[in-house]
Amino acid sequence: MSGPTLIRPPPPDPAKSLIENVLELTPLTISSPTRGVYGGAVIAQCLSAAQQSIPPPSPSNGHAVFLIHSMHCYFVLAGDSTIPIVYYVERVRDGKSFITRTVQARQKGKCIFTTTLSFVREGSAGKATVDHGWTMSEDAVAKLNAALEEQDTATDTDAEALGVQGFDSFESIWLPIENNTSPDIQTKKTRQWIKARGRISSTDEPQVHLAALAYMSDSYFIGTVARVHNLWRFSFSKTRREKARIYKDPMARMEEEENGDADQERPRASIGMMLSLDHTIYFHRPREIKADEWMLSENESPWSGDGRGLVFQRIWNRDGVLVATCIQEGLVRLAQNESPKSKL
């Protein structure tokens, strides 16, 4: 037989936000506009699959509510959005305070992504707890408000110039790099405000908001290494830059703004290959995550070397509450502009 034998996903539900439709797992479905699979989509769908295996509150478990507090992921193989992804959930352990699950995403029988997730029982720590959290930059909210005010009166082209970027299921407002002129790479910070498009209508709160945050957390994550090192992520070729504009790639526009005219030959290294290897998310305040409201994502890279880079990400809600911390290691290889060897 030709073609897949699995059922097709249902059409998008207009009553739901775009990101909810992406995260809705009907049997064996995937949503992606390109042949490649956006890593954040697989991360979020794995979380959605694991959440469906968590026992609901009932008299038998004392009406316990279990929410995700951490997930540790590995990208194993490149995904293909033209064929379905099958999510396999293993119930590793159901304890009184913690529940553990592993999820594998497979295509054609091969594992392309794997994650281990841990869920914690709400209120299991007791009334007295140890609390602290990293504080959000004081100017972040003011810069968001200024960008939104300008966006209200700007055309689509003007909005892009202001750093307001559009994606299928979420939108982003980029802020200038902090300490961009510092010689100490590890002190530089990239920041963006992110939120899901539309309003999340699901009654499954906060589960959908948590999955939506997981979806957005992979947005230009490992790309932080290229930005803080002032590397060309795109070729000097004008054709490639024009193609990036056609696809409205925010990083291509941002690179031109930060690095200048790419047509000018400069002794600056460029990326040869860059991809994610692993991804970890710690959910600190699940009830205070509202993915359809603006959240600040701040990235910094403490280390890079041996063809890899490490990035830390902190996410605050608009009230300045640290709601999540993410870590990603990725492959970051420079283009090796070696002189061609003689064939003689």
C-alpha positions as a printed NumPy array, in Angstrom:
array([[  0.   ,   0.   ,   0.   ],
       [  1.193,   3.516,  -0.738],
       [  0.954,   6.339,   1.794],
       [  0.462,   6.122,   5.555],
       [ -2.28 ,   3.916,   6.973],
       [ -2.639,   6.031,  10.111],
       [ -5.623,   8.35 ,  10.499],
       [ -5.194,  11.986,   9.595],
       [ -5.332,  14.66 ,  12.315],
       [ -8.612,  16.573,  12.595],
       [ -8.874,  20.081,  11.138],
       [ -7.842,  22.955,  13.454],
       [-10.459,  23.958,  15.998],
       [-11.211,  27.676,  15.458],
       [-12.364,  27.963,  19.076],
       [ -8.823,  27.221,  20.277],
       [ -5.579,  29.17 ,  19.995],
       [ -3.079,  28.101,  17.342],
       [ -0.699,  26.656,  19.883],
       [ -3.487,  24.546,  21.432],
       [ -4.152,  22.968,  18.043],
       [ -0.451,  22.179,  17.707],
       [ -0.4  ,  20.529,  21.132],
       [ -3.63 ,  18.572,  20.664],
       [ -2.59 ,  14.934,  20.382],
       [ -5.065,  12.859,  18.43 ],
       [ -3.778,   9.385,  17.561],
       [ -0.421,   9.692,  15.818],
       [ -0.42 ,  13.284,  14.581],
       [  2.101,  16.039,  14.072],
       [  1.814,  19.667,  13.038],
       [  4.693,  21.373,  11.249],
       [  4.805,  23.752,   8.266],
       [  8.087,  22.402,   6.904],
       [  9.709,  19.045,   6.236],
       [ 11.931,  19.431,   9.282],
       [ 10.344,  19.19 ,  12.713],
       [ 10.628,  22.119,  15.116],
       [ 12.233,  20.733,  18.276],
       [  9.9  ,  22.662,  20.556],
       [  6.912,  20.917,  18.987],
       [  8.277,  17.465,  19.84 ],
       [  9.213,  18.573,  23.368],
       [  5.719,  19.958,  23.969],
       [  3.916,  16.995,  22.432],
       [  5.946,  14.574,  24.562],
       [  4.881,  16.553,  27.619],
       [  1.252,  16.472,  26.465],
       [  1.456,  12.705,  25.967],
       [  2.957,  12.179,  29.428],
       [  0.359,  14.444,  31.044],
       [ -2.403,  12.25 ,  29.651],
       [ -0.97 ,   9.288,  31.58 ],
       [ -1.056,  11.057,  34.974],
       [ -3.912,   9.861,  37.226],
       [ -6.546,  12.575,  37.731],
       [ -7.569,  13.691,  41.241],
       [ -9.842,  11.113,  42.824],
       [-10.844,   9.812,  46.282],
       [ -8.424,   6.899,  45.82 ],
       [ -5.384,   9.217,  45.654],
       [ -6.663,  11.83 ,  48.075],
       [ -7.608,  14.18 ,  45.219],
       [ -3.91 ,  14.68 ,  44.506],
       [ -2.879,  16.965,  41.633],
       [  0.45 ,  16.146,  39.966],
       [  2.169,  18.785,  37.807],
       [  5.374,  18.616,  35.782],
       [  8.443,  20.011,  37.528],
       [ 11.24 ,  18.8  ,  35.234],
       [ 11.894,  17.11 ,  31.921],
       [ 15.233,  16.037,  30.468],
       [ 15.317,  15.561,  26.706],
       [ 17.673,  14.263,  24.013],
       [ 17.394,  14.904,  20.277],
       [ 18.459,  11.601,  18.704],
       [ 17.623,  11.851,  14.988],
       [ 16.245,  14.524,  12.684],
       [ 12.462,  14.395,  12.397],
       [ 10.424,  14.372,   9.187],
       [  7.102,  16.226,   9.276],
       [  5.807,  14.392,   6.214],
       [  5.245,  11.226,   8.238],
       [  3.537,  10.745,  11.631],
       [  5.363,  10.78 ,  14.945],
       [  4.368,   8.035,  17.372],
       [  4.709,   8.823,  21.079],
       [  5.399,   5.904,  23.429],
       [  4.802,   6.634,  27.117],
       [  6.293,   4.364,  29.779],
       [  4.881,   4.525,  33.308],
       [  8.138,   4.226,  35.233],
       [  6.832,   4.916,  38.749],
       [  3.747,   6.255,  40.493],
       [  4.716,   7.394,  43.993],
       [  2.907,   9.375,  46.667],
       [  4.85 ,  12.595,  45.996],
       [  6.437,  12.037,  42.576],
       [  5.441,  10.348,  39.321],
       [  8.015,   9.448,  36.668],
       [  7.421,   8.923,  32.963],
       [  9.61 ,   8.385,  29.921],
       [  8.425,   9.231,  26.427],
       [  9.959,   8.231,  23.118],
       [  9.044,   9.919,  19.854],
       [  9.475,   7.485,  16.973],
       [  9.284,   7.58 ,  13.202],
       [  9.532,   4.487,  11.027],
       [ 10.294,   2.487,  14.154],
       [ 13.323,   4.598,  15.08 ],
       [ 13.591,   6.819,  18.149],
       [ 14.124,  10.44 ,  17.095],
       [ 13.662,  11.982,  20.548],
       [ 13.527,  10.752,  24.133],
       [ 12.683,  12.437,  27.433],
       [ 12.293,  11.577,  31.101],
       [  9.696,  13.619,  32.988],
       [  9.003,  14.013,  36.695],
       [  5.694,  15.216,  38.148],
       [  5.323,  16.45 ,  41.729],
       [  2.242,  16.371,  43.929],
       [  0.994,  19.874,  44.672],
       [  1.388,  20.82 ,  48.319],
       [  3.566,  17.825,  49.185],
       [  6.335,  20.097,  50.584],
       [  4.174,  21.381,  53.436],
       [  3.456,  24.957,  54.455],
       [  7.003,  25.973,  55.428],
       [  9.356,  26.   ,  52.412],
       [ 12.662,  27.506,  51.29 ],
       [ 12.   ,  30.143,  48.632],
       [ 14.126,  32.377,  46.417],
       [ 14.354,  33.187,  42.72 ],
       [ 16.439,  35.098,  40.202],
       [ 15.077,  38.62 ,  39.662],
       [ 14.04 ,  39.987,  36.277],
       [ 15.843,  42.964,  34.706],
       [ 14.3  ,  46.214,  35.873],
       [ 13.999,  47.69 ,  32.375],
       [ 12.444,  44.647,  30.697],
       [  8.779,  45.524,  31.271],
       [  9.322,  49.152,  30.261],
       [ 10.922,  48.034,  26.99 ],
       [  8.034,  45.634,  26.356],
       [  5.47 ,  48.394,  26.91 ],
       [  7.379,  50.743,  24.611],
       [  7.535,  48.105,  21.864],
       [  3.823,  47.341,  22.197],
       [  2.927,  51.029,  22.013],
       [  4.952,  51.439,  18.831],
       [  3.494,  48.218,  17.431],
       [ -0.045,  49.535,  17.838],
       [  0.62 ,  52.326,  15.339],
       [  3.172,  50.572,  13.13 ],
       [  2.708,  48.793,   9.824],
       [  3.734,  45.126,   9.57 ],
       [  7.088,  46.126,   8.054],
       [  7.699,  48.772,  10.731],
       [  6.797,  46.278,  13.463],
       [  9.435,  43.859,  12.158],
       [ 12.013,  46.651,  12.265],
       [ 11.082,  47.281,  15.897],
       [ 11.871,  43.66 ,  16.743],
       [  8.272,  42.385,  16.776],
       [  8.472,  38.972,  15.158],
       [  5.684,  36.712,  13.958],
       [  5.51 ,  32.923,  14.146],
       [  2.689,  30.485,  13.353],
       [  1.683,  29.817,  16.942],
       [  3.493,  32.408,  19.032],
       [  4.969,  35.874,  18.756],
       [  8.146,  37.424,  20.044],
       [  9.628,  40.845,  20.779],
       [ 13.417,  40.89 ,  20.736],
       [ 15.365,  43.22 ,  23.018],
       [ 18.961,  44.402,  22.412],
       [ 21.757,  42.171,  23.686],
       [ 22.912,  43.152,  27.162],
       [ 26.68 ,  43.783,  27.472],
       [ 27.021,  43.298,  23.712],
       [ 30.349,  45.178,  23.574],
       [ 31.888,  43.234,  26.455],
       [ 34.954,  41.101,  25.636],
       [ 33.657,  38.525,  28.138],
       [ 31.255,  36.397,  26.096],
       [ 29.714,  34.774,  29.175],
       [ 28.422,  38.143,  30.423],
       [ 26.291,  38.801,  27.336],
       [ 22.538,  38.167,  27.568],
       [ 19.963,  37.845,  24.815],
       [ 16.368,  38.643,  25.729],
       [ 12.98 ,  38.276,  24.116],
       [  9.366,  38.568,  25.21 ],
       [  7.258,  35.629,  24.032],
       [  3.624,  34.563,  24.186],
       [  1.206,  32.264,  22.408],
       [ -0.985,  33.811,  19.743],
       [ -4.621,  34.241,  20.739],
       [ -6.103,  33.061,  24.014],
       [ -5.633,  29.55 ,  25.35 ],
       [ -9.202,  28.355,  25.849],
       [ -8.6  ,  24.876,  27.242],
       [-10.091,  23.959,  30.611],
       [ -7.064,  21.75 ,  31.295],
       [ -5.126,  24.549,  32.939],
       [ -2.309,  24.684,  33.732],
       [ -1.343,  21.657,  31.606],
       [ -1.795,  23.387,  28.249],
       [  0.121,  26.474,  29.434],
       [  2.993,  24.255,  30.585],
       [  3.156,  22.47 ,  27.231],
       [  2.961,  25.82 ,  25.428],
       [  5.909,  27.145,  27.426],
       [  7.843,  23.981,  26.516],
       [  7.003,  24.623,  22.862],
       [  8.318,  28.191,  22.947],
       [ 11.396,  27.418,  25.059],
       [ 13.263,  26.049,  22.031],
       [ 12.964,  29.307,  20.088],
       [ 16.511,  30.28 ,  18.968],
       [ 17.889,  28.62 ,  22.114],
       [ 21.232,  27.255,  20.945],
       [ 21.375,  30.188,  18.493],
       [ 22.361,  32.275,  21.517],
       [ 25.938,  31.004,  21.09 ],
       [ 26.128,  32.422,  17.575],
       [ 24.685,  35.773,  18.665],
       [ 26.974,  36.365,  21.655],
       [ 30.014,  35.369,  19.547],
       [ 28.896,  37.739,  16.769],
       [ 29.015,  34.916,  14.232],
       [ 27.389,  34.919,  10.835],
       [ 24.6  ,  32.402,  11.009],
       [ 23.866,  32.916,   7.321],
       [ 26.211,  32.887,   4.364],
       [ 27.637,  36.046,   2.812],
       [ 25.599,  35.044,  -0.23 ],
       [ 22.955,  37.611,  -1.081],
       [ 20.767,  34.793,  -2.442],
       [ 20.687,  33.062,   0.918],
       [ 19.91 ,  36.307,   2.703],
       [ 17.075,  37.054,   0.291],
       [ 15.733,  33.535,   0.825],
       [ 15.814,  34.118,   4.573],
       [ 13.811,  37.311,   4.081],
       [ 11.265,  35.459,   1.946],
       [ 10.694,  33.033,   4.803],
       [ 10.664,  35.999,   7.208],
       [ 13.361,  34.479,   9.391],
       [ 13.691,  36.81 ,  12.402],
       [ 17.246,  35.69 ,  13.074],
       [ 18.338,  36.679,   9.563],
       [ 16.991,  40.198,  10.017],
       [ 18.434,  40.464,  13.505],
       [ 21.848,  39.303,  12.304],
       [ 21.942,  42.05 ,   9.695],
       [ 21.018,  44.667,  12.295],
       [ 23.659,  43.486,  14.77 ],
       [ 26.433,  42.648,  12.316],
       [ 25.892,  45.103,   9.478],
       [ 25.819,  44.487,   5.749],
       [ 26.548,  40.85 ,   5.005],
       [ 27.691,  41.708,   1.492],
       [ 30.853,  43.261,   2.852],
       [ 33.705,  40.796,   3.182],
       [ 34.817,  40.705,   6.787],
       [ 37.163,  38.471,   8.774],
       [ 34.28 ,  37.075,  10.795],
       [ 33.593,  33.372,  11.269],
       [ 30.298,  31.85 ,  10.207],
       [ 28.285,  28.863,  11.412],
       [ 28.794,  25.67 ,   9.434],
       [ 26.405,  23.504,  11.442],
       [ 24.241,  24.199,  14.475],
       [ 21.652,  21.915,  16.073],
       [ 20.292,  20.954,  19.485],
       [ 21.644,  17.913,  21.325],
       [ 19.706,  18.005,  24.586],
       [ 17.158,  20.191,  26.347],
       [ 16.146,  20.435,  30.007],
       [ 13.239,  22.383,  31.51 ],
       [ 12.615,  23.025,  35.224],
       [  9.095,  24.281,  35.868],
       [  9.229,  26.326,  39.085],
       [  5.769,  27.889,  39.367],
       [  3.319,  25.908,  37.198],
       [  0.244,  27.793,  38.393],
       [  1.808,  31.146,  37.51 ],
       [  2.634,  30.229,  33.909],
       [  0.202,  31.871,  31.488],
       [  1.611,  31.139,  28.053],
       [ -0.887,  33.415,  26.3  ],
       [  0.479,  36.386,  28.261],
       [  3.894,  37.973,  27.768],
       [  6.84 ,  36.141,  29.374],
       [ 10.478,  37.261,  29.348],
       [ 13.099,  34.788,  28.147],
       [ 16.723,  35.646,  29.   ],
       [ 19.578,  33.542,  27.6  ],
       [ 23.278,  33.432,  28.375],
       [ 26.074,  31.05 ,  27.427],
       [ 28.531,  30.109,  30.211],
       [ 30.674,  27.912,  27.929],
       [ 31.415,  26.81 ,  24.393],
       [ 34.172,  24.615,  22.997],
       [ 34.997,  21.409,  21.142],
       [ 32.247,  22.11 ,  18.621],
       [ 29.521,  22.453,  21.254],
       [ 27.866,  25.242,  23.208],
       [ 25.873,  25.478,  26.423],
       [ 23.036,  27.943,  27.028],
       [ 21.03 ,  28.777,  30.157],
       [ 17.565,  30.277,  29.848],
       [ 15.428,  31.898,  32.526],
       [ 11.747,  32.647,  31.956],
       [  9.722,  35.132,  34.02 ],
       [  6.059,  36.037,  33.795],
       [  5.151,  39.687,  33.356],
       [  4.882,  40.102,  37.145],
       [  8.58 ,  39.229,  37.494],
       [  8.081,  35.723,  38.903],
       [ 10.713,  33.214,  37.762],
       [  8.503,  30.432,  36.377],
       [ 11.017,  28.226,  34.563],
       [ 14.708,  27.59 ,  33.93 ],
       [ 15.969,  25.787,  30.827],
       [ 19.348,  24.397,  29.775],
       [ 20.407,  23.324,  26.306],
       [ 23.61 ,  21.955,  24.824],
       [ 23.996,  21.992,  21.082],
       [ 26.349,  21.309,  18.245],
       [ 28.003,  24.57 ,  17.137],
       [ 30.533,  23.994,  14.38 ],
       [ 32.191,  26.77 ,  12.429],
       [ 32.453,  26.719,   8.661],
       [ 35.967,  25.492,   7.923],
       [ 37.188,  27.781,   5.138],
       [ 40.17 ,  25.664,   4.241],
       [ 41.963,  26.134,   0.949],
       [ 41.173,  23.346,  -1.513],
       [ 43.942,  20.772,  -1.775],
       [ 45.698,  20.246,  -5.044],
       [ 44.519,  17.242,  -7.049],
       [ 48.03 ,  16.653,  -8.383]])
